[in-house]
């Protein structure tokens, strides 16, 4: 079972020393971080942060990494992406509880094209598991919050109900937060899996957006 007394161990990992290449914007009542690639594009990715919010350097690092791969990034709403950024193909990525939000959006929102749920809490995942869009699920083998039996149950639900492409991948020896909360220089033993997770995330978006 998940550790209910510590349901979200987002205090693990490292804080990146990173300022960001994008800019902060105000969209109605929402503040957000926006980063655009050097060339024009009609693709965008919404990044749903973890408990530390959109101002965390780690989250901005991931956002800027997506930008270097040709995506507009902004953790705000679809209308802004369409009207202000010219986005026509929009995906979503989320970390921890943001990953759970991705799962919900992939089940409910018809306007998105693809999603990546990065160690999103799944114990309350919809029993139907009938995703609307291609979704990639990233999990760590040693995640104390998301036991492997929950991942196995998720795979069973998806196999029974899902009609679109999906993939569930478990990264050996990795803990909660490894994709965006670990620095490669501090955790050299985890570097191959950190890099693999980020590469897999981008490859999924490239395939479906």
C-alpha positions in Angstrom: 0.0 0.0 0.0 1.1 3.6 -0.5 2.4 5.5 2.5 -0.8 7.4 3.4 1.0 9.4 6.2 3.4 10.8 3.6 1.3 10.8 0.4 3.5 13.0 -1.7 7.3 12.8 -1.0 8.1 15.9 -3.0 10.7 17.0 -0.5 13.2 14.5 -2.0 15.7 15.2 -4.7 17.7 18.3 -5.5 16.9 21.9 -6.3 18.4 23.0 -9.6 20.5 26.1 -9.9 18.7 27.4 -12.9 17.2 30.7 -13.8 15.3 29.9 -17.0 15.2 31.2 -20.6 11.5 32.1 -20.7 9.4 34.8 -19.2 6.6 35.1 -16.6 3.2 36.2 -17.8 -0.1 37.1 -16.4 -3.2 35.5 -18.1 -6.3 36.8 -16.4 -6.0 35.4 -12.8 -3.2 33.0 -13.6 0.5 33.5 -13.5 2.6 31.3 -15.7 6.0 30.7 -17.1 6.2 30.7 -20.9 9.1 29.7 -23.1 9.1 29.6 -26.9 11.5 28.0 -29.4 13.6 30.1 -31.7 11.6 28.9 -34.8 7.8 29.2 -35.2 5.7 26.1 -34.3 2.0 25.2 -34.0 2.8 22.7 -31.2 2.7 23.3 -27.5 3.0 21.5 -24.2 1.3 22.3 -21.0 3.5 21.5 -18.0 1.6 20.7 -14.8 4.0 21.2 -11.9 4.4 19.3 -8.6 3.6 20.7 -5.2 6.5 23.2 -5.4 4.8 25.1 -8.2 5.7 26.6 -11.5 8.4 28.8 -10.0 10.6 25.9 -9.0 13.8 26.0 -11.1 13.5 22.2 -11.8 10.1 22.7 -13.5 11.5 25.6 -15.6 14.4 23.5 -16.6 12.1 20.8 -18.0 10.0 23.5 -19.7 13.0 24.9 -21.4 14.2 21.5 -22.4 10.9 20.9 -24.2 11.4 24.3 -25.9 14.7 23.2 -27.4 12.8 20.3 -29.0 10.4 22.6 -30.8 7.5 23.1 -28.4 6.0 26.2 -26.9 5.7 25.5 -23.2 3.3 27.2 -20.8 1.5 26.0 -17.7 -1.7 27.9 -18.4 -4.9 27.2 -20.3 -5.7 26.1 -23.9 -7.2 29.4 -25.0 -4.0 31.3 -24.3 -2.0 28.7 -26.3 -4.2 29.0 -29.3 -4.8 32.8 -29.3 -1.4 34.1 -28.1 1.0 31.3 -29.2 -0.7 30.0 -32.4 -0.7 26.4 -31.1 -2.9 23.9 -32.9 -1.5 20.7 -31.5 -1.3 20.7 -27.7 0.0 18.0 -25.3 0.4 17.9 -21.5 3.0 16.7 -19.1 2.6 16.5 -15.3 4.8 15.4 -12.4 3.5 13.8 -9.2 0.0 15.2 -8.5 0.5 17.0 -11.8 0.8 13.5 -13.3 -2.5 12.6 -11.8 -4.0 15.7 -13.4 -2.6 14.5 -16.8 -4.4 11.2 -16.3 -7.7 13.0 -15.6 -7.2 15.2 -18.7 -6.5 12.3 -20.9 -9.8 10.8 -19.8 -11.9 13.9 -20.0 -10.5 16.6 -22.3 -11.1 16.2 -26.1 -8.9 19.1 -27.1 -5.5 17.7 -26.2 -3.5 15.4 -28.4 -1.2 13.5 -26.1 -0.1 13.2 -22.5 2.9 12.1 -20.4 2.2 11.3 -16.7 5.4 11.3 -14.8 5.1 9.3 -11.5 1.5 10.5 -11.3 -0.3 9.1 -8.3 -2.6 6.4 -9.6 -4.4 4.9 -6.6 -7.5 6.9 -7.4 -7.3 6.4 -11.2 -10.6 6.1 -13.0 -11.7 2.5 -13.1 -12.7 2.8 -16.8 -9.2 3.8 -17.9 -10.6 4.6 -21.3 -8.1 7.2 -22.4 -9.1 9.6 -25.2 -5.5 10.3 -26.3 -2.1 8.5 -26.4 -0.6 8.6 -23.0 2.9 7.6 -21.7 3.2 6.6 -18.0 6.6 6.9 -16.3 7.2 5.2 -12.9 10.2 4.5 -10.7 10.8 0.9 -9.5 11.6 2.1 -6.0 8.8 4.7 -5.7 7.4 4.5 -2.1 4.2 6.3 -3.0 3.3 4.3 -6.1 4.0 0.6 -5.3 4.5 -1.7 -8.3 1.2 -3.6 -7.6 -0.6 -0.3 -8.3 1.3 0.0 -11.6 0.4 -3.6 -12.5 -3.3 -2.9 -11.8 -3.2 0.2 -14.0 -1.7 -1.8 -16.8 -4.5 -4.4 -16.4 -7.2 -1.7 -16.6 -5.6 -0.1 -19.6 -5.4 -3.4 -21.4 -9.0 -4.1 -20.8 -10.5 -0.7 -21.6 -8.1 1.6 -23.6 -8.6 2.0 -27.3 -5.7 4.4 -28.0 -2.0 4.0 -27.8 -0.4 4.0 -24.3 2.8 2.8 -22.7 3.7 2.1 -19.1 7.4 2.1 -18.4 9.2 1.3 -15.1 12.7 2.6 -14.6 15.0 0.3 -12.6 16.1 1.4 -9.2 14.5 4.9 -9.5 12.5 6.7 -6.8 9.7 9.3 -6.9 10.9 12.5 -8.6 13.8 11.0 -10.5 13.0 12.7 -13.9 12.9 16.3 -12.6 14.0 16.3 -9.0 17.4 14.7 -9.3 20.6 16.4 -10.6 22.8 14.2 -12.7 26.0 15.6 -11.2 24.9 14.8 -7.7 23.4 11.4 -8.6 25.7 9.9 -11.3 24.4 6.4 -10.7 20.9 7.6 -11.7 22.1 9.7 -14.7 21.3 7.0 -17.4 17.7 6.7 -16.2 17.2 10.4 -15.7 18.3 11.0 -19.3 16.3 8.0 -20.6 13.1 9.3 -18.9 13.5 12.8 -20.4 14.3 11.4 -23.8 11.3 9.0 -23.7 9.1 11.9 -22.7 10.1 14.0 -25.7 10.0 11.1 -28.1 6.4 10.4 -27.1 5.4 14.0 -27.7 7.2 14.0 -31.1 5.3 10.9 -32.1 1.9 12.2 -31.4 2.0 16.0 -31.8 
